[in-house]
Amino acid sequence: MIAHGPAQCSVNPPVPFRHPRLREPPVTEPTRPDVDPPEGPPPTDLQIQDLVVGDGDKAVSGSHIMAHYVGVTHSGGEEFDASWNRGQPLTFQLGVGRVIKGWDDGIVGMKVGGRRRLTIPPHMAYGDRGSGKVIKPGETLVFVVDLVDVR
């Protein structure tokens, strides 16, 4: 829940002070990415590709992180999950097994504001059991992850 301040009492909206020679840096919010599965056979090891390198705090094992993501299957590119669909990033502690191993290993070292593509082989995801209707046994997964916060 987000708390909102008291209503403005004046008729005219407040005008923020701006120094004539200083500019505020533009604030850019991440937007939902399109995720295309890579071509060719799936990798046997975790593949990490930084699409945008963040400039904030670095995620380390044990950190509590907040991340937006989209996940698709490598074999067909079918989306199986996305935090963007829920309008809320995922929050969890990194490196303690609360998520699949590909996430625990693949997010370490990422900085807040970064966007990273993780191609996760089955042994670091759901293995031979699969998950749900879309993730088949032995499926390689592709995620694009936006690191929103680290604590």
KEROLO-383239 format. One record per residue: residue in three letters; x, y, z of N, C-alpha, C, O, CB in turn. Coordinates in steps of 0.05 Angstrom, whole numbers, plus 5000, padded with zeros to 4 digits. Glycine has a CB too. Example, Ala and Ser with C-alpha at 12.3 -4.5 7.8 and 13.67 -1.06 7.14 Angstrom:
BEGIN
ALA526448865156524649105156526449345156528549345169522649115181 SER525749555142527349795143525850015157526850235161528249885114 
This chain:
BEGIN
MET501749775000500050005000501850255000503950255013498150005024 ILE501050454985502550704983501050914998498650964993503150784954 ALA502351045016501051265031501251525015503351585003502351305059 HIS499151675014499051925000498952155020497752125041496651944980 GLY500252375014500352605032497652755032495852685017502552795024 PRO497452955049494953105051494453255025496353315010494953295074 ALA491953325020491253464996492353744997492753865018488153474993 GLN492853854973493854134971491654324980489254284973494754194942 CYS492354534994490454725004490154964985488055094986491254825031 SER492055014968491855244951490555164924490454934917494655364945 VAL489655374910488355324885490455264863489955104846486655564877 ASN492755404864494855364844496655134853497355124877496455624840 PRO497454964834499254754842501954864848502855064837499454544819 PRO503454734867506054824874507954804850507754614834507154674898 VAL509854984848511854984827514554924840515455074857511955254811 PRO515754704832518354634844520554834835520554924813519254344836 PHE522354884854524655064848526554924829527154684834526055154874 ARG527455054809529454944790531655144786531055374777528154854763 HIS534055074792536355254787536655274757536655064744538955144802 PRO537055514746537255544717539555394704539355324680537455834710 ARG541655334718543955204706544054904712545854764701546555334714 LEU542354804729542354524736539954374723537754484723542354484766 ARG540554144713538353984702538053734719540053624729538953904672 GLU535653654722535153394736535553174716534653194693532353384749 PRO536852954724537152734706534452614700532752604717539052524717 PRO534052514675531452394669531052144685532951984688531252344639 VAL528652104695528051864709526651674690524551734678526151914734 THR527851444685526751254667525951004682527550884696528651184644 GLU523550924679522550684691522850454670522450504647519550704700 PRO523550214679523750004660521049944649518949974662524949744673 THR520949854624518549774611518649474606520749354604518049934585 ARG516349354603516149074598517749004573517149114551513248984596 PRO519548814575521148734551519748524534518048374544523848634560 ASP520448524509519748294492521948094494524248164494519248384461 VAL521247844497523247634501522947434478520947294476522947494528 ASP525047424462525147224440527147014448529347074457525947364413 PRO526446764445528346544452530646554432530246614409526946274453 PRO533046484442535346474424534946244403533646054408537946434439 GLU536246284380536146074360538245864366540145914380536646194332 GLY537845634354539745414358539045244381537045274395542545524361 PRO540745044387540244864409540545004436542045194438542144624407 PRO539044914456539345034482542044984494543244774490537144934501 PRO543045174510545645144522545444934545543344894556546745414533 THR547744824552547844634575548644774600548344654622549744404569 ASP549645014598550345174622548745434623547645524602553445234622 LEU548645554646547345814649548646024632551046054632547445904679 GLN547046164616547946374599546946644610544546674615547046334569 ILE548746834614548047094625548947304605551147314596549447144653 GLN546947484598547547704580546447964592544047984596546347654552 ASP548148154598547248414608546248574584547848634566549548564623 LEU543648644584542548804563542849104570543249274553539548734559 VAL542649154596543149424607544649384633543749224650540449584612 VAL546849514636548349494661547449714680547549954673551549524656 GLY546449644703545449834722547649984736550049914733543749694743 ASP546950204750548950354764548350374794549450544808549150634752 GLY546550214804545750214832547249994848549349894839542750174835 ASP546149934871547249724888547449454874545749394857545649704914 LYS549449304882549949044870548648824886548748824911553048994867 ALA547348634872546148404885548248204893549848124876543948274867 VAL548248114918550047914928548347694941546047744949552248024947 SER549547464944548047244957547347334985548947445000549846984958 GLY544847294992543747385018542247635017540747705035546047415037 SER542547794995541048044991538047984988537347774978542148204967 HIS536448174996533648164990533248334965534048574965531848265015 ILE532248214944532048364919529148394910527348244919533648224898 MET528648584893526148624880526648634850528348794841524648894890 ALA525248474835525748454806523248414790521448264798527748224800 HIS523048544767521048494747522148304727524548304722519948764733 TYR520448134715521547934696519347844677516947874682522647694711 VAL520247724655518547584636520047324631522447324626518047744609 GLY518647094632519846834626518446694603516046684602519746664651 VAL520046584585519046434562520546174559522746144570519246604536 THR519345984545520745734540522645764517522145914498518645504533 HIS524845624518526845634497525845494472526345584449529545504506 SER524345274476523445114453521445244435521445204411522344854463 GLY519745414447517645534430517145824435515545954421515145394434 GLY518445944455518146224461515546294475514646524475518346384436 GLU514146084485511546134498512046244526513546134543509945864500 GLU510646474532510846594558509446424579507246334575509746884558 PHE510846374601509646224623509246384648507646304666511245974629 ASP510646604651510346774675511547044670513447074654511646644700 ALA510347254683511447524681510447684705507947704709510647664654 SER512247804720511347974742509948214731508148324745513848064759 TRP510548304707509248534695506248484693504748684695510448584667 ASN505348234688502548184686501048234712498648294712502147894677 ARG502448204735501348244761501648534770500448624790502548054781 GLY503348684756503748964763505449004788505449224800501149104767 GLN506848794796508548814820511048644817510848404808506948724845 PRO513348744823515748584821515848364842514548374862518248764824 LEU517448164836517947944855520048024875522048154868518747684839 THR519547964900521448024922522247764935520547594942520148214943 PHE524847724938525847474951528747514960530047704952525647234932 GLN529647324977532447324986534047164966533346934961532647225015 LEU536147274956537847154936539846954948541047004969539447364920 GLY540146724935542146534943541346334965543046194976544546674952 VAL538846324972537946144994535945934984534645805001536846305017 GLY535645904958533945704947530945764946529345584944534245454963 ARG530246024948527446094946526446104917524046114912526946364960 VAL528246114899527646114870529345894857531045774870528146394857 ILE528945854831530545654817533445734817534145974819529545624788 LYS535245534816538145574818539145774796540945924802539545314816 GLY537945764772538845944751538446234759540046404750537245884726 TRP536346294775536046564785537946624807539246834807533146604795 ASP538246444826540146494848542946544838544346724848540246244867 ASP543846394818546546434806546646664786548646814785547446184793 GLY544446704771544546894749544147184756544747364740542446814730 ILE543047234780542547514788544847624804545147864806539947534804 VAL546447444816548747544832550547714815551147644792550347294844 GLY551347944825553048134811551548334794552748534785554847974792 MET548948304791547348494776546948744793546848724818544548364768 LYS546748974780546449224795543649334790542449294769548549434786 VAL542549474810539949604808539849774784541749934778539249764834 GLY537749764768537449904744538249744720537949834697539050164745 GLY539349504724540249334703538049154692536049104705542549164712 ARG538549074667536748874654538548654644540548704630535149004630 ARG537848404651539548174645537847954633535547904641541048074670 ARG538947824613537647594600539047344612541447314610537847604569 LEU537447164622538346904633537246684616534846664613537546874663 THR538946514605538146274592538946044610541245994614539446244563 ILE536845914621537345724643536745434634534545374626535545794667 PRO538745264635538344984628536644844648536344934671541144844625 PRO535444614640533544474658534644414686533144434705532644224645 HIS537144324687538244244714538444484733538944444757540944114710 MET538144724723538144964741535445094742535045314753540245164731 ALA533344944731530645044731528844834743528944784767529745124702 TYR527144704727525244514737525944224729524444044735522444574727 GLY528144184716529243914710527243744694525943844676529843774735 ASP527243494701525543294687522643294696521043154684526743024690 ARG521943454716519143464725517543674711515043644709519043504755 GLY518743884701517244104689515744254710516044214734515443994667 SER513944434701512344584719509944704704510244844684513944814733 GLY507544644713505144744700504744624672505944414666505345044698 LYS503144764657502444664630504444744609504744604589499744764622 VAL505844954613507645064592510544964594511744904574507645374593 ILE511544944619514344854623514344544623513644424643515544974649 LYS515244444601515344144598517844034612519744184617515344074568 PRO517743774618520243654629522643694611522343664586519743354634 GLY524843774622527243814607527444074592529044114574527643594588 GLU525644264599525444524584527644724594528044754618522744644588 THR528844854575530645074580528945324581527145364565532945104558 LEU529545504600527945744604529545994597531946004601526845764633 VAL528146194587529446454581527946674596525446694594529446514550 PHE529346824612528247044627529647304620532047304614528446994658 VAL528147524620529347784620528447904647526147924653528347974595 VAL530547984662530148074690531048364693533248434684531647884710 ASP529348524705530048804712530448814742528548764757527849004702 LEU532748894751533248914780532349184790533449394782536248864786 VAL530249184806528949424816530249524842530549774845526049374819 ASP530849344860531949424886533549204899533148964893529649514905 VAL535449284916537149094931537349204959537849444963540049054918 ARG536949024979537249115007538848905022539248945046534549155021 
